[in-house]
Amino acid sequence: MADGIGNQKGQRQVTPDIERRRKETLDKLQKNRQNMAPASPPLVDTNSRPRISVSGGTAPLDTGGQLPERFGESGFYRTYLDVVKSIESTFINNTPVMSVGTMNFNVAKLMAAAVLSKTNAYLVGARGSGKTLLAETIYRSILNEDGMYLRGDLNMTVKDLFRAVNLDAKTDEERVMVSKRIRHLMALIDELNRVPGPLQNQFLNLMDGYFEINGKKYYIGNQNYFLAIATGNPPTNGDYGGTFDEDLALLNRIYLLINTDTVKLADGDAAEIARRAIDKSRIPLGDLRRKVLSSYRRIEENVMGNSETAEAYALLAEMTFKAFRTVKIGPRGAEKEVDKAVEENWREILLTQRQGGGQHSGAELISYCSDIPMRTITGTGRFAFTLFDIASLSAKVDNKTGKKTPIPGNSEHIATFFEVLKLALNYDRRFISPELPEQLGKSRGEMLSKAFNDLSSRIDPDLFENGIIALQTFDEALANGNERDINQIVQAHENVKGQSPIFSAVLGILKDRIRRRNEKLDYERQTGGLNDDLSDI
């Protein structure tokens, strides 16, 4: 019986076009399987140790000990788009997490930037939220399984981990040789908070690219590039908690933290996820390792390796560290001491928030804060400047196509730094005390966001640029030994240090650099006056 279009019911007419598309899809699948096939056996036989899974799916990329040639703007931006495309071939969530200028960054775009900038990430979410799928896509599809895959469980021990990587019961010399052979690009740590504290410490060390045994560090991975991505369970009562709470050192190793539960799907995402569950024609682009390393080299040399970026980074770090150099709230009756510390360390924000009397968010938050670890500030800097660079290149591409997108300026540069810092700190227990009073009516994340927004808005972009120029000019005078210019720049900032936190931060940096210069000169004078024969000392 015909169905109205000339076909017999229950049969589908195979047209030449459908057959061609089917053949192309099969060819792509076959090619992708070949690209993804392990080039070497796993690092260990995981079948004999079911509680831990550590593998190195492919032979490490041979770069001769050096990073490949760096990309220019076009090659870097094209690689970024390729990495985004590969991630979005499996993980779909178009809800923006943050923006730089006019460019919105969803989870896939943030993670693509993390891959290129070697930014350690922690993905937290409920079962089925896509966190492990996202991490595995980067591990398998983009870096071609050139890494170590560790999956935690309740019964795992430190000995299990050392046994899995062949570092157990060996001499120091043997451990050094074994660790040197583990030269992969990535560690994927699934279910980080499913293992006890001592093993978490080893996982956190692994995020820095080493194992620690009996107080000695054994470095692994490609010395130029080693990325760590961990997954964990969702927050419990406002804190991260799985079977075991995370070690508080987690903050020092993670520079991008994404809660997949809080980033809800955008309109149309659910439909696309359902469609792709049936239609497998979208395939990741495959091995992008060499392109990733070339892009990372560009970030090292162009983004983080020029004086203007370095001084901008230094200035933002100094201002942030000073703003959050606080005291924790003491016993009852110590409110005056706390308020004094708040006034000294958060002056610029409080000046605008004391109007009308009563409580102000700056004092409320800062009374329950501890210092932001300096390592967190330095770790988020590379990622912030990478996002800013990507947004700038996106605007340039738009302008070539006639879209006329404004290229981000200094104000977006400053805002990006604080937005990234929020992503690293937003749910941390150490930075904001769990004892934050409920009567304040705000979550810790909300208060942190408000404080960073206030601090960011108080930094004048023009003064910020002048501060960068002043630091560059000062460094040139310092290198040339031009004492007259050195003294003039210091005195100029001494005269205006109370007018802006930028002037105060610049002055602190100038004095520190003079101190370091003088210490170096003293050392050279002292060591230059010593004879080679020190037997009389």
C-alpha positions in Angstrom: 0.0 0.0 0.0 1.3 3.4 -1.0 1.9 6.1 1.7 1.0 9.1 -0.6 4.6 9.7 -1.9 5.0 6.7 -3.9 6.8 4.5 -1.3 5.4 1.2 0.0 4.4 1.5 3.7 7.1 0.3 6.0 9.8 1.0 3.4 12.1 4.1 3.0 13.2 5.2 -0.4 17.1 5.5 -0.4 17.9 8.4 -2.7 21.4 9.0 -4.0 21.7 12.0 -1.7 20.8 10.1 1.4 23.2 7.3 0.5 26.0 9.9 -0.1 25.4 11.5 3.3 25.3 8.1 5.0 28.6 7.1 3.4 30.2 10.4 4.4 29.0 10.0 8.0 30.4 6.4 8.2 33.7 7.6 6.7 33.9 10.3 9.3 33.2 7.9 12.1 35.8 5.4 10.9 38.4 8.2 10.5 37.6 9.5 14.0 38.0 6.0 15.5 41.4 5.7 13.9 42.4 9.1 15.2 41.2 8.2 18.7 42.8 4.7 18.8 45.4 4.3 21.5 48.9 4.5 20.1 50.4 2.8 23.1 49.2 0.4 25.8 47.7 1.9 29.0 50.1 3.0 31.7 48.8 0.3 34.0 46.6 -2.8 33.7 43.5 -1.3 35.4 41.6 -4.6 35.3 43.8 -5.9 38.2 43.0 -2.8 40.3 39.3 -2.0 39.8 39.3 0.7 42.5 41.5 3.0 40.5 41.7 3.6 36.8 44.9 5.3 35.5 45.6 5.2 31.8 47.7 6.9 29.2 45.8 6.2 26.0 48.3 7.5 23.5 52.0 7.9 23.3 53.0 11.3 24.6 53.3 14.0 21.9 56.9 14.2 20.8 57.9 17.9 20.7 61.6 17.4 21.2 61.4 18.9 24.7 60.2 22.2 23.2 56.8 23.8 22.5 55.9 24.0 18.8 56.1 27.3 17.0 53.6 29.7 18.3 50.6 30.8 16.3 49.8 34.2 15.2 46.4 35.8 15.8 44.5 33.9 13.1 46.0 30.5 14.0 45.4 31.0 17.7 41.8 32.2 17.3 41.0 29.4 14.8 42.3 26.8 17.3 40.2 28.3 20.0 37.1 28.0 17.8 38.1 24.4 17.0 38.4 23.5 20.7 35.0 25.1 21.4 33.5 23.1 18.5 34.9 19.8 19.8 33.6 20.4 23.3 30.1 21.4 22.0 30.0 18.2 19.9 29.1 16.4 23.1 28.4 19.1 25.8 25.7 21.6 25.2 24.8 24.5 27.4 24.5 27.9 25.8 23.8 29.9 29.0 26.4 32.7 29.4 28.6 32.4 32.6 30.4 35.7 32.1 31.2 38.2 29.4 34.2 40.3 28.3 33.1 43.3 26.4 30.4 42.2 24.0 31.5 38.5 23.9 29.6 36.1 26.1 31.4 33.0 27.4 29.4 29.9 28.1 30.8 26.8 29.8 32.3 25.4 26.6 34.0 28.6 25.7 35.4 29.0 29.2 36.8 25.5 29.2 38.3 26.0 25.7 40.2 29.0 27.1 41.2 26.9 30.1 42.7 24.3 27.8 44.7 26.8 25.8 46.0 28.7 28.9 46.7 25.6 31.0 44.2 26.6 33.6 43.3 24.0 36.2 39.5 23.6 36.5 37.1 22.0 38.9 33.7 20.9 37.6 31.0 20.3 40.3 27.5 19.1 39.7 24.9 16.5 40.3 24.9 13.1 38.5 23.8 13.6 34.9 24.7 17.3 34.8 27.4 16.7 32.2 30.5 17.5 34.2 32.3 14.2 33.5 31.2 14.2 29.9 32.7 17.7 29.5 36.0 16.6 31.1 36.2 13.4 29.1 35.6 15.3 25.8 38.7 17.4 26.5 40.7 14.4 27.6 39.7 12.0 24.8 38.7 14.2 21.8 41.0 17.2 22.1 44.1 15.9 23.8 43.7 12.4 22.3 43.9 10.6 25.7 47.5 12.0 26.2 47.0 12.0 29.9 46.2 10.2 33.2 42.6 9.3 34.0 42.1 8.7 37.7 38.7 7.8 39.1 38.3 8.0 42.9 36.3 5.7 45.2 35.8 5.3 48.9 38.4 2.5 49.4 41.2 4.0 47.4 44.5 4.6 49.3 47.7 6.5 48.5 49.4 3.1 48.0 46.9 2.3 45.3 47.8 5.5 43.5 51.5 5.0 43.8 51.2 1.3 42.7 49.1 2.4 39.7 51.8 4.7 38.4 54.6 2.3 39.3 56.1 4.5 42.0 55.6 2.1 44.9 58.4 0.3 46.7 61.2 1.7 44.5 64.4 3.4 45.3 64.7 7.2 44.8 66.6 6.7 41.6 64.0 4.4 40.2 61.2 6.7 41.1 62.9 9.6 39.2 63.3 7.4 36.1 59.7 6.3 36.3 58.3 9.8 36.8 60.3 11.1 33.8 58.6 8.5 31.6 55.2 9.8 32.5 55.2 12.7 30.1 51.5 13.4 29.3 49.6 16.6 28.9 46.7 16.2 31.2 45.3 14.6 34.4 41.6 14.0 34.6 40.6 13.3 38.2 37.0 12.1 38.3 35.1 12.3 41.7 37.8 14.1 43.6 35.8 14.3 46.8 35.1 10.5 46.8 38.6 9.9 48.3 39.9 10.6 51.8 42.0 13.6 52.7 45.5 12.1 52.4 44.8 10.8 48.8 43.1 14.2 48.0 46.5 15.8 48.8 48.2 13.6 46.3 45.6 14.4 43.7 46.1 18.1 44.4 49.8 17.7 44.0 49.1 16.0 40.7 47.3 19.2 39.6 50.7 20.9 39.9 52.4 18.1 37.9 54.1 16.0 40.6 53.7 13.2 43.2 55.2 13.6 46.7 56.7 10.6 48.4 58.5 10.9 51.8 58.7 14.6 51.4 60.3 14.5 47.9 58.6 15.7 44.7 58.7 13.6 41.5 57.7 15.7 38.6 55.7 14.3 35.7 54.2 15.5 32.4 55.5 17.7 29.7 57.4 20.4 31.5 56.0 23.1 29.2 52.3 22.1 29.6 50.3 20.1 32.1 46.5 20.6 32.6 44.4 19.2 35.4 40.6 18.9 35.3 38.8 17.5 38.3 35.1 16.7 38.9 33.3 16.5 42.2 29.9 16.2 43.9 27.5 19.1 44.3 27.5 21.5 47.2 26.0 20.3 50.5 24.5 23.0 52.8 26.4 25.7 50.8 29.7 23.9 50.8 31.2 21.4 48.6 30.9 17.9 50.1 30.9 14.4 48.8 31.8 11.3 50.8 34.7 13.4 52.1 35.0 17.2 52.2 37.6 18.7 49.9 40.9 19.6 51.3 41.1 23.4 51.8 44.2 23.5 49.7 41.9 23.0 46.7 41.6 26.8 46.4 45.3 27.0 45.7 45.2 24.6 42.8 42.0 25.5 41.0 41.6 28.7 39.0 38.3 28.0 37.3 35.4 26.5 39.3 32.1 25.8 37.5 29.0 24.5 39.2 27.1 22.8 36.4 23.9 22.7 38.5 23.7 26.5 38.7 24.3 27.0 34.9 20.8 26.1 33.7 20.2 25.0 30.1 19.3 27.8 27.7 16.2 27.7 25.4 16.7 25.0 22.8 19.5 23.2 24.6 17.3 20.3 25.8 16.0 19.7 22.3 19.5 19.7 20.9 20.8 17.3 23.5 17.9 14.9 22.8 18.5 15.2 19.0 22.3 14.5 19.3 21.6 11.4 21.5 20.1 9.9 18.3 22.0 11.7 15.5 25.7 10.9 15.9 26.9 12.7 12.8 28.5 15.5 14.8 32.0 14.3 15.6 34.8 16.0 17.6 37.6 17.3 15.4 40.0 14.8 16.9 43.7 15.3 18.0 44.3 19.0 18.6 47.4 18.5 20.8 49.9 20.3 18.6 47.6 23.2 17.9 46.9 23.5 21.7 50.6 23.7 22.5 51.2 26.3 19.8 48.3 28.3 21.2 49.7 28.0 24.7 53.1 29.2 23.5 51.4 32.3 22.1 49.8 33.0 25.4 53.1 32.6 27.2 55.0 34.9 24.8 52.3 37.4 23.7 49.8 37.6 26.4 51.9 37.0 29.6 55.3 37.8 28.1 55.0 41.5 27.4 55.7 44.4 29.8 52.3 46.1 29.5 50.4 42.9 30.4 52.9 42.1 33.2 52.4 45.6 34.8 48.6 45.5 34.4 48.7 42.1 36.1 51.0 43.3 38.9 48.8 46.3 39.6 45.6 44.4 39.8 47.2 41.8 42.0 48.5 44.4 44.4 45.2 46.2 44.7 43.2 43.0 45.2 45.6 41.7 47.9 45.5 45.0 49.8 41.7 45.2 49.6 41.2 41.8 51.1 44.0 41.9 53.7 41.6 41.6 56.6 41.1 40.3 60.1 38.5 37.7 61.0 35.8 38.7 63.4 36.8 38.1 67.0 34.7 37.3 70.1 31.8 39.5 71.2 33.0 43.0 71.9 35.7 43.0 69.2 33.4 44.7 66.6 35.3 48.0 66.9 38.6 46.4 66.1 37.0 44.7 63.1 35.4 47.9 61.9 38.8 49.7 62.1 40.4 47.0 60.0 37.6 47.2 57.5 38.1 51.0 57.3 41.8 50.7 56.7 41.6 47.9 54.1 38.4 48.7 52.2 38.4 52.4 52.4 37.4 53.1 48.8 34.3 51.0 48.9 33.2 52.1 52.3 33.4 55.8 51.4 30.5 55.2 49.0 28.5 52.9 51.2 28.4 54.6 54.6 25.9 57.1 53.3 22.6 56.8 55.1 24.1 55.0 58.0 23.5 51.4 59.1 25.2 48.3 57.8 27.1 48.3 54.5 27.9 45.3 52.4 31.6 45.9 52.4 31.9 45.7 56.2 29.5 42.8 56.4 31.5 40.7 54.0 35.0 41.6 55.0 34.3 40.9 58.7 33.8 37.2 57.7 36.7 37.0 55.2 40.2 35.7 55.4 43.0 36.7 53.0 42.7 35.7 49.4 45.8 33.4 48.8 48.3 35.1 46.6 48.6 31.9 44.6 44.9 32.3 43.6 45.5 35.8 42.4 48.5 34.8 40.3 46.8 31.7 39.0 43.7 33.5 37.8 45.7 36.2 36.0 46.8 34.1 33.1 43.2 32.9 32.5 41.8 36.4 32.8 44.2 37.8 30.2 43.6 34.8 27.9 39.8 35.6 27.9 40.5 39.2 27.3 42.8 38.3 24.3 40.1 36.0 22.9 37.4 38.7 23.2 39.7 41.2 21.5 40.4 38.8 18.6 36.7 38.1 18.3 36.0 41.8 17.9 38.7 42.1 15.3 37.1 39.3 13.3 33.7 40.9 13.6 35.0 44.2 12.4 36.4 42.5 9.3 33.0 41.1 8.5 31.4 44.5 8.9 29.7 43.9 12.3 31.6 46.8 14.0 32.1 45.3 17.4 34.0 47.5 19.9 37.3 46.0 21.0 37.4 45.7 24.8 39.3 48.5 26.6 40.9 48.9 30.0 37.6 48.9 31.9 36.7 45.4 30.5 40.3 44.4 31.3 39.8 45.2 34.9 36.3 43.7 35.1 37.5 40.4 33.5 40.1 40.0 36.2 37.6 40.2 39.0 35.0 38.1 37.1 37.6 35.3 36.8 38.6 35.7 40.5 34.9 35.3 41.4 34.8 32.0 39.4 37.8 30.7 41.4 36.5 31.8 44.9 32.8 31.9 44.7 32.1 28.8 46.8 35.3 28.4 48.8 35.0 27.8 52.5 38.3 29.3 53.5 37.9 32.7 51.9 34.4 33.4 53.3 33.6 31.9 56.7 30.8 29.3 56.9 29.6 31.2 60.0 28.3 34.1 57.9 25.1 35.2 59.8 21.9 34.1 58.1 20.3 37.5 59.1 22.4 39.2 56.5 20.0 37.7 54.0 22.7 37.0 51.3 24.6 34.0 50.3 28.4 34.0 50.5 28.6 34.0 46.7 26.2 36.9 46.4 28.2 39.0 48.9 31.5 38.1 47.3 30.1 39.1 43.9 28.9 42.4 45.3 32.2 43.2 46.9 34.2 42.4 43.7 31.8 44.4 41.6 32.2 47.4 43.9 36.0 47.1 43.9 36.1 46.8 40.1 33.8 49.8 39.6 36.1 51.9 41.8 39.1 51.4 39.6 39.3 54.3 37.1 40.4 52.8 33.7 42.3 56.0 32.7 44.2 56.1 36.1 44.8 52.3 35.7 46.5 52.9 32.3 48.5 55.8 33.8 49.6 53.4 36.5 50.8 50.8 33.9 52.8 53.5 32.1 54.3 54.8 35.3 55.5 51.3 36.2 57.0 50.7 32.7 58.8 54.1 32.9 60.0 53.4 36.4 61.4 50.0 35.3 63.3 51.6 32.4 64.8 54.2 34.8 65.7 51.5 37.3 67.5 49.5 34.6 69.4 52.6 33.5 70.3 53.7 37.0 68.5 57.0 36.4 68.1 58.1 40.1 66.6 61.5 39.2 63.7 59.9 37.3 63.3 57.2 40.0 62.9 59.7 42.8 60.6 61.9 40.7 58.2 59.1 40.0 58.2 57.9 43.6 57.6 61.4 45.0 54.8 62.1 42.5 52.9 59.0 43.7 53.7 59.8 47.3 51.9 63.2 46.9 48.7 61.6 45.6 48.6 58.2 47.3 45.4 59.1 49.2 43.4 60.1 46.2 43.0 56.6 44.6 43.8 53.0 45.5 45.6 52.9 42.1 48.2 55.5 43.3 48.6 53.7 46.6 49.2 50.4 44.9 51.6 51.8 42.4 53.6 53.4 45.2 53.8 50.1 47.1 55.1 48.4 43.9 57.7 51.2 43.3 59.1 51.0 46.8 59.3 47.2 46.7 61.2 47.3 43.4 63.7 49.8 44.9 64.2 47.6 47.9 64.8 44.6 45.7 67.3 46.6 43.6 69.2 47.7 46.7 69.3 44.2 48.1 70.7 42.9 44.8 73.4 45.6 44.8 74.3 44.9 48.4 74.6 41.2 47.6 76.9 41.9 44.6 79.1 44.3 46.7 79.4 41.7 49.5 80.1 38.7 47.3 82.5 40.7 45.1 84.7 41.5 48.1 85.1 37.8 49.1 88.2 35.8 48.0 87.8 32.3 46.5 89.5 30.9 49.6 87.0 31.0 52.4 89.0 28.8 54.8 89.6 31.7 57.2 85.8 32.3 57.7 
